[in-house]
Amino acid sequence: MANILNSLSKVSAGDVILSVRDVKKTFMEGGQPLHILRGGGFDLHRGEIIALVGQSGSGKSTLLQCVGLLDRPTSGSILIDGVAVQKMDDEMRTCVRRDKIGFVYQRHNLLGDFTALENVALPMLTRGMAEYDANARAMKLLRAANVSHRASHFPGEMSGGEQQRTAVARALANGPEILLADEPTGSLDPAHATAVFDLLLDLVRRNKMAMLFVTHDMNLAARADRTITIKDGIVK
């Protein structure tokens, strides 16, 4: 495992960090196959931001789940730094997901019994970082997300925009090279949505990360470096 993880190392900006080729995903429903992803592909380069658009039910979230190693494609290939991650066992996939990929969801998915600081520190603690160092970095990330004043507050004591800002800080906890965002502002009102998306773009570009985000909002998609479309399960 160590050799594979060591090969997933940073190289020069602009290189392909994520490559998706002919990915297909089929579910069985009522004894009948349901083809959600039907092929196609794309490359995501270091420092690049791509918007993934398509109608509801076209397979956007399923593709993101496969790319984020939360699900396995039925066939096709997903490579991170040239390594075929779909062939890894569950332990290896967990390590790559933890160390290389950050997630921002439509709903913040914060742990309700943990403070904002604890929610952001948790990914670092599971990676083995000392509690003092994890808390210090968590506070730094909360400060960057303009929500440090809520560090000791629980999610239920925060506004929707503050919760989502905390979720963005948590996604950056382990310094991922790829950020995946599934309708990251979809649950917010327009004013908070704009503020959170501005923050997300700023942090991604400042940290020279690559980002793939799903959106129905073409105004947000227009702010990406480029847009790819998924239609009838095919990525174009």
Legacy VTK file of the C-alpha trace (Angstrom):
# vtk DataFile Version 3.0
C-alpha trace
ASCII
DATASET POLYDATA
POINTS 236 float
0.000 0.000 0.000
2.790 2.421 0.899
4.302 2.195 -2.581
0.982 3.015 -4.220
0.293 5.928 -1.893
3.811 7.257 -2.368
3.281 7.247 -6.121
0.309 9.575 -5.633
2.597 12.543 -5.105
2.421 16.139 -6.266
4.057 17.059 -9.536
3.993 20.264 -11.526
0.807 22.280 -11.830
-1.204 21.540 -14.946
-0.562 17.802 -14.937
-3.573 15.484 -15.006
-4.478 14.505 -11.467
-7.777 12.764 -12.233
-8.637 10.799 -15.335
-12.035 9.202 -15.962
-12.442 6.805 -18.869
-15.596 5.018 -20.060
-17.041 4.739 -16.546
-20.296 2.833 -16.329
-22.480 2.143 -13.316
-25.423 -0.228 -13.300
-27.816 -0.871 -10.425
-30.365 -3.659 -10.181
-33.901 -2.486 -9.521
-36.745 -4.971 -9.326
-34.557 -7.567 -10.981
-33.880 -5.286 -13.940
-30.604 -3.453 -14.705
-30.701 0.317 -14.315
-27.877 1.929 -16.284
-27.010 5.205 -14.543
-23.568 5.880 -16.032
-23.049 4.838 -19.626
-19.534 5.967 -20.526
-17.579 8.970 -21.673
-14.829 10.623 -19.690
-12.663 13.633 -18.923
-9.357 14.738 -17.406
-9.001 17.113 -14.465
-5.696 18.974 -14.231
-3.989 20.306 -11.136
-5.237 23.788 -10.352
-8.231 23.405 -12.674
-11.877 23.926 -11.733
-14.506 22.006 -13.707
-18.275 22.354 -13.458
-20.337 19.220 -14.089
-23.837 20.024 -15.335
-26.820 18.010 -16.486
-30.488 17.400 -15.832
-31.701 15.803 -12.607
-31.266 12.041 -12.801
-28.570 12.230 -15.464
-25.949 10.599 -13.207
-24.001 13.584 -11.868
-24.025 12.567 -8.218
-23.349 8.932 -9.084
-20.292 9.979 -11.072
-19.071 12.088 -8.166
-19.546 9.143 -5.783
-17.436 6.936 -8.047
-14.738 9.562 -8.563
-14.654 10.182 -4.798
-14.155 6.452 -4.106
-17.414 6.232 -2.181
-18.741 3.755 -4.755
-17.204 1.525 -7.398
-18.039 1.778 -11.093
-19.364 -1.336 -12.780
-16.695 -0.905 -15.466
-14.270 1.667 -16.829
-11.279 3.313 -15.178
-10.637 6.102 -12.682
-7.023 7.140 -12.267
-5.501 9.485 -9.705
-1.983 10.472 -10.720
-2.060 7.589 -13.167
-2.948 4.965 -10.558
-6.121 2.937 -11.211
-7.967 3.462 -7.949
-10.975 1.343 -8.929
-8.717 -1.731 -8.581
-7.638 -0.914 -5.024
-8.994 -2.803 -2.038
-11.184 -1.003 0.477
-8.298 -0.124 2.805
-6.278 1.501 0.047
-9.308 3.380 -1.250
-10.003 4.702 2.242
-6.440 5.986 2.542
-6.537 7.722 -0.847
-9.944 9.225 -0.114
-8.779 10.477 3.286
-5.463 11.906 2.097
-6.190 13.110 -1.430
-9.861 14.049 -1.698
-12.056 16.609 0.056
-15.858 16.637 -0.117
-18.450 19.392 0.129
-22.071 18.277 -0.055
-25.331 20.129 -0.641
-26.137 19.595 3.018
-23.294 20.355 5.391
-23.314 16.861 6.997
-21.681 18.204 10.154
-21.805 16.040 13.282
-24.449 17.582 15.512
-22.792 16.591 18.798
-19.463 18.174 17.841
-18.545 21.851 17.802
-17.412 23.547 14.602
-13.790 23.221 15.749
-14.223 19.532 16.533
-15.913 18.854 13.181
-12.986 20.386 11.303
-10.324 18.748 13.491
-11.811 15.248 13.260
-10.420 14.317 9.786
-6.939 15.280 10.966
-7.288 13.245 14.172
-8.334 10.163 12.194
-5.198 10.629 10.119
-3.094 10.500 13.302
-2.341 14.172 13.874
-1.827 15.248 17.487
-4.903 16.897 19.011
-3.134 20.198 19.703
-1.911 20.477 16.102
-5.285 19.403 14.698
-7.111 22.016 16.742
-4.633 24.714 15.733
-5.045 23.920 12.025
-8.831 23.639 12.437
-8.951 27.132 13.903
-6.808 28.435 11.052
-9.214 26.902 8.530
-12.251 28.295 10.329
-10.604 31.701 10.268
-9.992 31.374 6.510
-13.654 30.451 6.104
-14.716 33.535 8.103
-16.427 31.449 10.759
-13.837 31.254 13.559
-16.228 33.115 15.862
-18.390 29.977 15.778
-15.585 27.569 16.741
-17.183 26.548 20.032
-20.727 26.407 18.655
-22.640 23.289 17.637
-24.157 23.075 14.136
-27.664 23.621 15.517
-26.525 26.978 16.900
-25.259 28.206 13.528
-26.956 29.615 10.433
-27.098 27.629 7.205
-24.346 29.748 5.666
-22.124 29.294 8.721
-22.684 25.553 8.688
-21.708 25.330 5.029
-18.614 27.485 5.605
-17.628 25.101 8.369
-18.174 22.193 5.977
-15.835 23.866 3.472
-13.189 24.239 6.186
-13.606 20.561 7.093
-13.185 19.525 3.446
-9.772 21.234 3.417
-8.626 19.719 6.727
-6.216 17.153 5.308
-4.920 19.368 2.509
-6.572 17.461 -0.361
-5.376 17.804 -3.915
-8.877 17.227 -5.326
-12.042 18.858 -4.017
-15.392 17.358 -5.005
-18.512 19.430 -4.406
-22.074 18.242 -5.024
-24.377 21.270 -5.320
-22.376 22.986 -2.557
-24.745 25.960 -2.359
-27.985 24.186 -3.274
-29.482 24.393 0.212
-28.719 28.089 0.746
-30.588 31.275 -0.102
-29.087 33.338 -2.961
-27.138 35.746 -0.751
-25.515 33.001 1.337
-25.018 30.843 -1.762
-22.961 33.546 -3.466
-20.868 34.167 -0.354
-20.133 30.469 0.188
-19.263 29.880 -3.468
-16.977 32.927 -3.487
-15.225 31.471 -0.448
-14.953 28.034 -2.043
-13.406 29.359 -5.258
-11.016 31.595 -3.332
-9.741 28.792 -1.115
-9.424 26.337 -4.000
-7.464 28.766 -6.155
-5.355 30.018 -3.256
-4.340 26.448 -2.388
-3.880 25.493 -6.073
-6.253 22.575 -5.771
-8.281 20.899 -8.493
-12.047 20.980 -8.108
-14.944 19.182 -9.760
-18.330 20.533 -8.727
-21.884 19.612 -9.645
-24.353 22.431 -10.188
-27.665 23.281 -11.817
-26.797 26.965 -11.705
-25.267 28.023 -15.011
-24.070 31.279 -13.450
-21.892 29.241 -11.082
-20.815 26.916 -13.888
-19.669 29.940 -15.895
-17.140 30.728 -13.161
-15.351 27.412 -13.661
-12.377 27.040 -15.998
-14.529 24.786 -18.148
-17.784 22.868 -18.091
-18.514 19.238 -18.878
-21.994 17.856 -19.438
-23.550 14.543 -18.543
-26.585 13.516 -20.543
-28.332 10.165 -20.309
-25.422 8.929 -18.220
-22.746 9.823 -20.781
-20.079 12.369 -19.907
-19.378 14.711 -22.783
LINES 1 237
236 0 1 2 3 4 5 6 7 8 9 10 11 12 13 14 15 16 17 18 19 20 21 22 23 24 25 26 27 28 29 30 31 32 33 34 35 36 37 38 39 40 41 42 43 44 45 46 47 48 49 50 51 52 53 54 55 56 57 58 59 60 61 62 63 64 65 66 67 68 69 70 71 72 73 74 75 76 77 78 79 80 81 82 83 84 85 86 87 88 89 90 91 92 93 94 95 96 97 98 99 100 101 102 103 104 105 106 107 108 109 110 111 112 113 114 115 116 117 118 119 120 121 122 123 124 125 126 127 128 129 130 131 132 133 134 135 136 137 138 139 140 141 142 143 144 145 146 147 148 149 150 151 152 153 154 155 156 157 158 159 160 161 162 163 164 165 166 167 168 169 170 171 172 173 174 175 176 177 178 179 180 181 182 183 184 185 186 187 188 189 190 191 192 193 194 195 196 197 198 199 200 201 202 203 204 205 206 207 208 209 210 211 212 213 214 215 216 217 218 219 220 221 222 223 224 225 226 227 228 229 230 231 232 233 234 235
